[in-house]
Every structure is written in C-alpha cells, then in structure tokens.
Amino acid sequence: MTSALTVAAVQYEALDGGVPANVPEHVRHIEHAHSRGGRLVVFPELSLTGYDLELHADEEAWVTPGDPRLERIRETASRTGITVIVGAGFREGNGTPRLASLVIRPTGDAAPAFKTHLHGAERELFVPGAGPALLELDGWRIALAICFDAAVPSHASSEAEAGADLYAVSGVYLQGEEHRLGLHLGARSMDNRMFSVLANMGGSGAIGDSCGLSGAWGPDGRALTQLEVRGSAIAIATLQPEALLPFR
C-alpha cells in the first residue's frame, strides 16, 4: 500500500420494484463516484432490494451466481475500473440462502461475501457466513462487514490481525441509532488501527427511517467525513496510507 485510495460510500434509498428497478440507480451512483475519482464504491445492506425481508418470499428478490440482471453493473465496473460492493439476498449454486455483499470487479467477477452475525428475523431466512472476507485493491487490504457484523468487535479484530487497512461496512442504521453508529465505526477504526467506511441505508424503508451519517473514519476513531442528509447521497473520502503509520 503506497498510494491513496478514494472511497465512495453510497447512502442509498432503494426503489420499489426489486433488482430490476435498482440496478439503473446503482449504475448512476457508480458513474457519479467515478466522476469524483472513486476507486471503491460501497452500497448499503440489501441495496438491490431495500431492507424488507418479506420480499424474499419471492424468488425474484434473490440474486444468483452470474445473475444476468447485474450485467449493467458489471459493465460499468469494467468500463470505469471501479470495484463495487452491492448488497443482496444471494442463493448459492446449491441453494443456500445468504445475506451477502457482492464484490463486482472491473474484470466482471462478482464474488459474494456473507454476513457472519445475523440477528432478529434474518436468522429465519439466511444461513450465516463462516467469517469475514478480505479483498485487495491498489495494495490496500479491505475487510467487508454487513451491518450487525460491525457491532461485534471480534469481527473487525480478526480482519485487522489478517492485515486489513480498511473496514468497509454496508449497513442499516435508523433514526435514534446515531450514537450507536458513531461508536461502532469509531471503535472499530481506533481499536484496530485502520480506516472504516460506512454506506448506510438512505431515506425510509420497511423497518423505519434512516439516520444518515454515511461516511469514513480514521485510525484515531474520528470521523473524516459524514453526510448530513438522510436521503440518497454519496460521501467521498480519500484515504492516505501515511495516516496509518503513527498507529502501527
């Protein structure tokens, strides 16, 4: 890791209509991030449908390996050179249901990473992942987390031990959870001497209203940037590798 990494956290309010309705909006936000120098674009938990677990009674709400509905996102990642993290209910080839982040690379690959720490009704719908996932981009090691994963300190610490420089969280934090959000992201950064970024759900969903505050945190636990709006918007942060040195 020798160069800065520009990260875009997309605070996204999902549209009704499932995956087909939300893919074009994902593309629009990726293009916007590209225009601002983004190399990594992170969307919230279940961004392709919105956080409404009842939708998964319909098989059309699930994404599958090689899903043709994601072709426009794959093409945009390839054309812009951006790595994109989108959220979806994912059925593995053997039918196992997962709550996933899909890492879509410029090569067109779409590799899933699974939520480890399910909670509430999620436990009835999804099978948890075996542990956190780590990807590499421009020499940076990026750990992936999905919402409640960030509430479990060991999730981030295990990735830090594996050399993570950035903890990328796709989340759903609601009004009234502002303090909780700040503690989670700040503590994960400070305790593990790494950056964190959060893409929170935007607007209103089936479970309530977003508190906004998507952004990025430094290794000292302080917020580098946070959105002041609660609807769809993009938080951009350029992370400098030398900022990690005093803490390592």
C-alpha angles and dihedrals in degrees: 000000000000105000136061120264121217111210128191118205108198113208096203132190106203120226126230112258102067127239098345092053095047102044094074091050091050088053091051092053092046090053090050091050090049091053088056095049099263119167097175123037119193124194127192129266112293089000094161092063108011123248099296109125093190089069089071091073082082113070089216089072091065124086118216134197110290091006106187091212089073094056094106091054091048091049092049092049090050094048096046098036090233126143110224131199114200130176126235149142102260131199114203119221090266091051098257108154115227138176099229151179111215114213107209112193129197086253088066095249116141108198117182126225116193133223109251102192109050119183139190117349091355089080090064094052109034139045112230122242121248094243146316124315129227128204132182126226127169089343093308121122109220124194117206123219132175116212109281090034086075090058091062110075094203091061092064096035093056089054092047089054087054089056104265116172096183133033109208113198126193103197154168112214118167136206108289092035097083094111092047091050093052093047094049097049096037094048095046089053099043098041093049100035095237141108122265131202128191129200104191127192111265131218122355128331141172092283099042146283124323120244090210114207097136110166148103136291131204129228089265089063094249122130113252094190136350133180117246094200127078100211130074113315141131128247113202123198130174108209117209116210093213089063088071096055099081090055098048 
